[in-house]
């Protein structure tokens, strides 16, 4: 609805003006978040030189994924909540990959998955309960739990076992159930760090 101003000119109705202001505020907020994310990525890129070609390729892949999310945000194809969730996920994956590479000193990349508590159903047919598993434990014969990372929200990071590793786990399930929850050489709850035990080291590039 429109109304006349003091000089007889048409002025937009209050509802239309409110919607316009809210749209503008949302656009500016999303743009500000995108700029902050790109600055963080640029700062991280300065440290990539310490890694080998496989690790740098993975970090480059994550940077490209962030570029895609930024582009979709700039085109207003995604919501601010979707943008934050996926940007935080990318950052959690990067933090985990960097930590593991520095701990091991090897140029290799695990196939990582980072999910929130509400996304467990994307990995597991029957999602496990938080507190029922510990770091380095293998779940569903397919994933090794690497720990939780707080990146805006809490992400639970898993390494997907390759077919060779899955076969080893399934062979060991019938004779030694303890092998399912401990990496090689780990004899109890206080075993080696995540980067030292568990998933077989392999050279891999991101999909």
C-alpha positions in Angstrom: 0.0 0.0 0.0 1.3 3.5 -0.8 0.6 6.8 0.9 1.1 10.5 0.0 3.9 12.4 1.4 3.6 16.0 2.7 4.1 17.4 -0.8 1.8 15.0 -2.4 4.4 12.6 -3.7 3.9 8.8 -3.5 5.9 7.1 -0.8 6.3 3.3 -0.4 4.2 1.6 2.2 5.8 0.7 5.6 5.7 -3.0 4.8 7.6 -2.7 1.6 10.2 -0.4 3.1 10.7 -2.9 6.0 11.2 -5.8 3.6 13.7 -3.8 1.6 15.7 -2.8 4.7 15.7 -6.4 6.0 16.9 -7.7 2.6 19.6 -5.1 2.5 20.8 -5.9 6.0 20.9 -9.7 5.3 22.9 -9.1 2.1 25.4 -6.9 3.9 25.7 -9.4 6.8 26.3 -12.3 4.4 28.8 -10.2 2.4 30.7 -9.4 5.6 30.9 -13.0 6.7 32.2 -14.0 3.2 34.9 -11.3 3.4 36.0 -12.6 6.8 36.1 -16.2 5.6 38.3 -15.2 2.6 40.7 -13.3 4.9 41.0 -16.3 7.1 41.7 -18.5 4.1 44.3 -16.1 2.8 46.1 -16.1 6.2 46.1 -19.9 6.2 47.5 -20.1 2.7 50.7 -18.4 3.9 51.5 -21.5 6.0 50.8 -24.1 3.3 54.4 -24.1 2.2 55.5 -26.3 5.1 53.6 -29.3 3.6 54.3 -31.7 0.7 52.4 -31.8 -2.6 49.7 -34.2 -1.5 48.8 -32.1 1.6 48.9 -28.8 -0.4 46.6 -30.4 -3.0 44.1 -31.2 -0.3 44.3 -27.7 1.2 43.8 -26.3 -2.3 40.7 -28.4 -2.7 39.3 -27.0 0.5 40.1 -23.5 -0.7 38.2 -24.2 -3.9 35.2 -25.5 -1.9 35.2 -22.3 0.1 35.3 -20.3 -3.2 32.2 -22.3 -4.4 30.3 -21.5 -1.2 31.3 -17.8 -1.4 30.1 -17.6 -5.0 26.8 -19.2 -4.2 26.4 -16.8 -1.3 27.2 -13.8 -3.5 24.5 -15.0 -5.9 22.1 -15.3 -3.0 21.5 -19.0 -3.8 22.0 -20.1 -0.2 20.9 -18.9 3.2 23.2 -17.4 5.7 22.8 -20.4 8.0 23.8 -22.8 5.1 26.8 -20.6 4.4 28.0 -20.6 8.0 27.5 -24.3 8.4 29.5 -25.2 5.3 32.2 -22.6 5.9 32.7 -23.9 9.4 32.8 -27.5 8.2 35.6 -26.6 5.7 37.5 -24.9 8.5 37.1 -28.0 10.7 38.4 -30.3 8.0 41.4 -28.0 7.4 42.3 -27.8 11.1 42.1 -31.6 11.4 44.2 -32.3 8.3 46.8 -29.8 9.3 47.0 -31.2 12.9 47.4 -34.8 11.6 50.0 -33.8 9.1 52.1 -32.0 11.6 51.8 -34.8 14.2 52.8 -37.5 11.7 55.3 -35.5 9.6 54.1 -37.5 6.5 52.7 -36.1 3.3 49.4 -38.0 3.2 45.7 -37.2 3.6 43.0 -39.3 5.1 39.5 -39.2 3.6 37.9 -37.0 6.2 34.3 -36.4 7.0 33.1 -33.6 9.4 29.5 -33.7 10.6 27.4 -32.1 13.3 25.5 -34.2 15.8 22.3 -33.7 13.7 24.1 -35.0 10.6 25.2 -38.4 12.0 22.5 -40.0 9.9 24.4 -39.1 6.7 27.2 -41.4 7.7 25.5 -44.1 9.8 22.3 -46.1 9.3 22.0 -46.3 13.1 23.7 -43.1 14.5 25.8 -43.8 17.6 25.1 -41.9 20.7 27.6 -39.3 21.8 29.7 -40.7 24.7 29.3 -44.3 23.5 32.6 -44.1 21.5 36.1 -42.5 22.0 38.8 -41.1 19.9 40.4 -43.6 17.6 37.6 -46.0 17.8 36.2 -47.6 14.7 32.5 -47.3 14.1 30.3 -49.4 11.7 33.5 -51.0 10.3 33.9 -48.0 8.1 34.9 -44.9 10.1 37.6 -44.0 12.7 36.6 -41.3 15.0 39.3 -38.6 15.2 37.8 -36.2 17.6 35.5 -33.2 17.9 36.4 -29.8 16.6 34.7 -26.5 17.6 34.5 -24.3 14.5 31.5 -22.0 15.0 29.7 -25.2 16.2 30.9 -28.6 17.2 31.9 -30.9 14.3 32.7 -34.6 14.8 35.5 -35.6 12.4 35.9 -39.2 11.1 38.4 -40.8 8.7 36.7 -43.1 6.2 38.5 -46.5 6.0 39.5 -47.7 2.5 38.3 -51.2 1.4 41.6 -52.8 2.4 41.3 -51.4 6.0 37.6 -52.4 6.2 38.5 -55.9 5.2 41.2 -56.0 7.9 38.7 -54.8 10.5 36.1 -57.3 9.5 38.6 -60.2 9.7 39.7 -59.1 13.1 36.1 -58.7 14.4 35.6 -62.5 14.9 38.8 -63.1 16.8 39.7 -59.9 18.7 36.9 -57.4 19.3 39.4 -55.1 21.0 41.1 -54.4 17.6 38.0 -52.6 16.5 38.5 -49.8 19.0 42.3 -49.5 19.0 44.9 -48.7 16.4 47.9 -50.8 15.7 50.2 -50.9 18.8 47.6 -49.4 21.1 47.1 -51.5 24.1 44.6 -49.6 26.1 42.6 -46.3 26.4 45.8 -44.3 26.7 47.3 -45.1 23.4 49.3 -43.0 20.8 47.9 -39.8 19.3 45.4 -39.9 16.5 48.0 -38.9 14.0 50.2 -41.9 15.0 47.8 -44.8 15.3 44.9 -46.2 13.4 44.3 -45.6 9.7 46.9 -47.0 7.3 49.0 -44.2 5.8 48.4 -43.6 2.1 48.9 -41.0 -0.5 45.6 -39.6 -1.6 44.2 -36.6 -3.3 40.8 -35.1 -2.6 37.8 -36.2 -4.7 
